[in-house]
Each structure stands twice: as structure tokens, then as C-alpha cells.
């Protein structure tokens, strides 16, 4: 009898030890996953691998955040990213600009906005990649001729499924108009391209902008996630000289941009930025055009799949 009692005790202790071991292993694994997740959340994109970014996309897509809330989050992860005008191109097989189609190690003003928008509507790497190409190219078709080179003439019209022009809504009575002719043929010729097959014809367009000297008066009309184009005052063949985003830091509106001014990606308090523009750059720029994610899309947890885009183009077609 004593033998059986001892054996039962041994079995009980062995089971208890086994259970404790399993609990200990589970705790260690969960701690590792938590630490890894925390490490992921703290890293800037330029220090992350594509696989880590994929994991981050899956994690953030489950949060009940709007698209513009995710834009604020993802754009922060670019802070400190080096500026490079040629950071992206049409991929390694392109003839003219064989630079990467995706680049988190370096960025420029337009690429910064495009990557942030694509991240903010995606739930894993593949949808991000395809969404990015749909933002950068007409119908997502990769190539020099189909790339959305001009912000106001190409980029915004081709992305009317995601954004719309709210310049007049933001600027109100301060809003002004400007008309210019955009020439892809001239643009391509300057790049040394002689074959003009499938190159868009010249287009004369009129857009709205808010003058530099009125930007301090419209601050309250701007929203987090607004994408802005600085309208050039020197040349008559382009509208946008630079792109940036309006975000928030500790309750204060900031301009978040990647620019040659510092050769990096950084925040500037909105009022400080406006004052700088009104003094140092008043002879260079005219003002801002403002673009905003559609309210109908800017809902908690919203994800846009690449195959949703044709339907959204029809839905928002009248806002081109």
C-alpha cells in the first residue's frame, strides 16, 4: 500500500512539474513576442526588414484606427529617414530609372506621401505593394509613361478614388486660382526620351491654392492626414514644387515632410513653418493646395484591397 501511495505522489509531482514547465515556456514565449512587438513598434522604418514591416502591417490593421490616424502613425516611423531625390523609380528592369519600386531606407517628398498612404490602407505586405503601385501609376501599370509625375495634373486625378481636393473648403474666401499648361512631352524630352509613343498630350489646367500670407488664418481648417502641395511661383509649366503632410504632435499641428532642407524627414510646428515660408520663401512659392482622404473611406479599421480600387474609381468618379 505504501508503495502505491509513493508512486501516486511521484506521478502527482511529475505532472505538477510538467505543468509548471509548460507554463514557464509559455511565459517566456509570450514575453519574447511582447518584447519583439515592442521593439518593432519603436523602430524607424529604415531599420526594419520587409518581413518586420509585414508583421507591423498585420498588427496595425487590426486596430480600430481611421486611415488618417494610421497615416499619422506610419509617417512618424519615417522621421529621420534620409532624403534622396532618386530613392524610387520603375524597378530594376526599367530602361530610364531602374530604382526600387519600394524604398524604406531613403525617401523624397512624393515617395514619403505615397508610402504612408499605401501603408495606411493595407493589411499586409502584398496589399501594401500593390496599393503603392496603384497610387504611383495610372491603373497600377508600372512604367515611365504611366507614372503620376505631376501632383495636380496626374497624381491627384489618378488617385481620386482615395483623395479629393479640399483647397477651397480649407481656404474659403482666401482661395485663389491659377492656370498653367502641363507638358509631358517637354518633361520627357528633357529626360532625353525621343519616342513619344503613348505620352500624354499637353493639358491646360486651372487649380485652387491658398496664398502663403493666408496660411496662418486657415490652420483650424486643416486636418491630420491632409496631403499638401506647395505651388511654385517661378515656373509656368508646373504646379507643385513639393509635397508634405499635416500631422499632430502633442496636440500641436506640424508639417511632416521629407526635403532637401536638412536632407531628412522631420516635423516643423505649423506656425513656425508658415512663418518661414512667408519670409524666406515668399518669392519662390505661391501657397498650398490641400488634398484629403474621402470621409466615406476614413472610417475605423478601414482596409482597401487593390482589387477594390476599380470600384472606388467608379464610386468617386464625379470628384475627379
Secondary structure, DSSP 8 states (H G I E B T S, - for coil): -HHHHHHHHHHHHHHHHHHHHHHHHHHHHHHHHHHHHHHHHHS-GGG--HHHHHHHHHHHHTS---HHHHHHHHHHTTTT-EE-TTS--S-TT-SS----S--SSEE-HHHHHHHHHHHHT-SSHHHHHHHHHHHHBGGG--STTTB--SIIIIIHHHTTTTEEE-HHHHHGGGEEEEEEEE-HHHHHHHTT----TT----EEEEEEEEEGGGGGGSGGG--TT-EEEEEESS-SS-SEEEEEEEEEETTEEEEEEEETTTTEEEEEEHHHHHHHHHHHSTTTEEEEEEEEE-TTT--TT----GGGHHHHHHHTGGG-
